Amino acid sequence: MALLMAVLVVTALLFGAAAIVSLSTATIGIGFIGIACLCAILARMAQASLHHDSLMKSLREKTSGGRIAEPATKPGSTTSSKSTRPVPWWS
């Protein structure tokens, strides 16, 4: 997942650089708006990643063995709650 995010960020930066180079004097204002949007999107991705990491760390500290929750089981099921496969909600 981190690799995919890194590839997407690098791709966005490359396209942003290409957009800056291809701007004319008539489109420079729109180019600045586009670059500002790109920066805001990248900043939001970084913020969400940091928030997710701290939340997951907090949840792991509150649970034993690093497990966040037991897998869901279907009501009335005879399988134990220690099953490694969660039961889909549609079954």
Secondary structure by P-SEA (a helix, b strand, c coil): caaaaaaaaaaaaaaaaaaaaacccccaaaaaaaaaaaaaaaaaaaaaaaaaaaaaaaaaaaccccccccccccccccccccccbbbbccc
